[in-house]
Amino acid sequence: MSQNTMNLKLKIWRQKGASTPGKMVDYTLNGVNPEMSFLEMMDVLNQQLIEAGEEPVAFDHDCREGICGMCSMFINGRAHGPMTGTTTCQLHMRHFKDGDTITIEPWRSAAFPVIKDLSVDRSSFDRIIQAGGYVSVNTGAAPDANAIPIPKEDADSAFDAATCIGCGACVATCKNASAMLFVSAKVSQLALLPQGAPERQERALRMVEQMDKEGFGNCTNTGACEVECPKGISIENIARMNREFLRASLVKKKKKAGMAAS
Amino acid sequence: MSVLNSNIPKGPLAEKWQNHKNSIRLVNPANKRNLDVIVVGTGLAGASAAASLGEMGYNVKAFCFQDSPRRAHSIAAQGGINAAKNYRNDGDSVYRLFYDTIKGGDYRSREANVHRLAEVSVNIIDQCVAQGVPFAREYGGLLDNRSFGGVQVSRTFYAKGQTGQQLLLGAYSALSRQVAAGQVKLYSRHEMMNLVMVDGKARGIIARNLVTGEIERHSAHAVLLCTGGYGNVFYLSTNAMGSNVTATWKAHKKGAFFGNPCFTQIHPTCIPVSGDYQSKLTLMSESLRNDGRIWVPKAKDDKRKPVDIPEEERDYYLERRYPAFGNLVPRDVASRAAKERCDAGYGVGQSKMAVYLDYASAIERYGKAEANKQRLPNADKATILKLGKQVVAAKYGNLFEMYEKITGDNPYETPMRIYPAVHYTMGGLWVDYNLMSNLDGLFVLGEANFSDHGANRLGASALMQGLADGYFVVPYTLGNYLADDIRTGPISTEAPEFEQAEKEVTDTMDRLMSIKGDKTVDYFHKALGKIMWDKCGMARNEQGLKEAISEIKALREAFWKEVRVPGDKNEFNPELEKACRVADFLELGELMCYDALNRNESCGGHFREEYQTEEGEALRDDENYTYVAAWEYKESGEPVLHKETLEFENVKPTTRSYK
């Protein structure tokens, strides 16, 4: 079991705040145990920096088990690092070699401004959900849970879309910084369920509108988001959202035209 | 002697909640517009409460330290949520869910609260489905259930291994809708640093904007703490890195009593510690014990690979000690048995602090059954194993994958190594039936309160309690309290009490920043965790607890002399956040030891080595300890104990046996 420890060279993005320019800074970290997680490696670096009287590297993290979506590093040019289906917190150092140079950057997107070092502000995602990512049902107003049967296939597809952790890897990896995978996952989940049906048109229109307002780019179907998504959210959702949006736009136009004619 | 009034409504158990709802006071919609409510924490309890109160018309301010309310640690719950729907026609009922929860808690919880929890459990499932939570369904389109944690019915609703995630995203969507409607104002990346009491009532909080470092005053007519548990006092736990006790601890220091702080749940199946750099522990779902067999080698220090150790040289200690329940004994029993074997020197792996969870025989068993199903009577061993692995992958694939990601070992080929880890805290701030603490206007919901799980929580009950408190209890009981406040008007943040509370916060931070010692915050947190785990963990004794109390005192003193907090207080400074949290853990740990020392019995997750049967099982003392220990903070000297006697009118306490 016992493996040799590794010596690494780290190139890390350091930026004091949103309005100050940042730069890559080199660090050497010796004695890295391959059993460590990537974030534990960062912990060790930070402990050494603090003890040396330097500023530790700020980065976001919380659950460290791949579900909260808080961790967000761009490692060697890939969102969440080299392994597929893995968040940074679940990436382990055994996937690196002694002597490796590792480049670590924050998510880069105009809609995700840097707060400090590797931490970015993703509140734009919250505002997109606030624009319509819900079913308008008040507490206490619900019918019995089994009142509406839902085909298992639909429920499973809705679940697959709903597993999005809102980390933003899709945006970080997209050359256009598009948030289409994130937005479409929520639009799809609710479009696939009868509970979401009454508001589906309004929802698609409003969420897309907010997405554009936040400054995310357009989708040009490169599919990079699907590859880098740690939860394997499918780009089929984007196609579904495009249909939802188109249909909603047409209905809205017709309604307007109808009103003008009458 | 008691200053505690649980305010349990009169009348028969099954009618208490309905009668209470019928008789409590209401606030009319016009007046709700003039009332402000602060909700701290946006997990299941906080998000559901904030959303529901916003819908009702209150002005809500919701705070979370994460960058989004969707990231609260409820998101990580795996297994499921219980509800007495009886969709299986297997005899489930509100009474049975109530009974199982009381018994599971080893008769240290309040009957009336637990019955209410069971009653509203059914509404939770309805509400979540209406929100679009994609629960698992059967081919007929109706909801599926599974069995969980030692009960005899199937009442657990689930969404694969991500039930907590789906429920939280449902509550988050309801919350987001109220944010859009202007009913809830959201403060993410904000940490509550102090509670503000004005004229004996909770009237606000001091919060720190974690991005700018700015200290803010927020006032309200009531404050709801929904800030989760304090398992991170042990440093290593299955909690998120940021989970902390600060909000409830500051309230405790302002006079709120802390209930049963020593009741901690240690979960038996977690991935073991691999080195001193370890930052957190990962849970492997309880469901794995359905098919896996747990063992250690019969010989000490056996260096062979597990697959090379023959059957007769393995000790399946749970099957040996508990033939009736075997590998499916409750969490507290399974955890203690693993510790006993490792302490005796039979542990496995590099650290010797792990046991094997073996799927080899399950793979073979399922393989044979599958071969029969596929009409392959003469299937060779390789085919049987291949088929068996397919069946196991369908049932547990995602968990096996997670194990491999973390350890690099393939659990289809070699047994998993597991060890118990801190997972949940049953203790928390003391609350009455209305979920209000002994401080007027301070309500405490979810894991942050002590109320429903006694000395041991059953699986799939934490999600149920969080949502019950937020969706279906506090919307009623808060109105009853606020009915007195309709003429109060806005609460000014200029009051001297706000000034004072803010000063306490800035003084503490200035002191921390000025120490400039040579040890990191993590150094102290790890040292505290080690004391707690060794002396106030799975097994406790009088001597160890007394040692722990003095060791924690010394550690706390060293912390305030030697800690180094880099950076500045007026900026984004994660190390300062940690330092403030660890300062509070260093005080809480001591209280937990006092509580464990006071409770001269073993019950649920609290195992005092002096109080056990000859076979090493927990020995409860109902005559002397059928009470909630509610501790009052004292600036100097020892904490003061208040007792709330627990009355069992409907269920008779018995000894739990799993042999």
Interface residues (C-beta under 8 A of the other chain):
Chain A: M1 S2 G17 N33 E35 M36 S37 L39 E40 D43 V44 Q47 L49 I50 E51 G53 E54 E55 P56 A58 D60 H61 D62 C63 R64 E65 G66 I67 C68 G69 M70 T86 Q90 H92 R94 I115 K116 S119 D121 R122 S123 F125 D126 I129 Q130 A131 G133 Y134 V135 S136 V137 N138 T139 G140 A141 A142 P143 D144 A145 N146 I148 P149 I150 P151 K152 A155 D156 A158 F159 A162 T163 I165 G166 Q189 L190 L193 Q195 G196
Chain B: S48 A51 S52 E55 Q66 D67 S68 P69 R70 R71 H73 I75 A76 K85 Y87 N123 I125 D126 Q127 C128 V129 A130 Q131 G132 P134 F135 A136 R137 E138 Y139 G140 G141 L142 L143 A159 K160 Q162 Q165 Q166 L169 Y172 S173 A174 S176 R177 V179 A180 L186 S188 V211 T238 A240 M241 G242 S274 G275 Y277 Q278 S279 K280 T282 L283 G349 Q350 M402 K405 I406 T407 G408 Y471 F472 P475 D518 T520 D522 R564 P566 G567 E571 F572 P574 E575
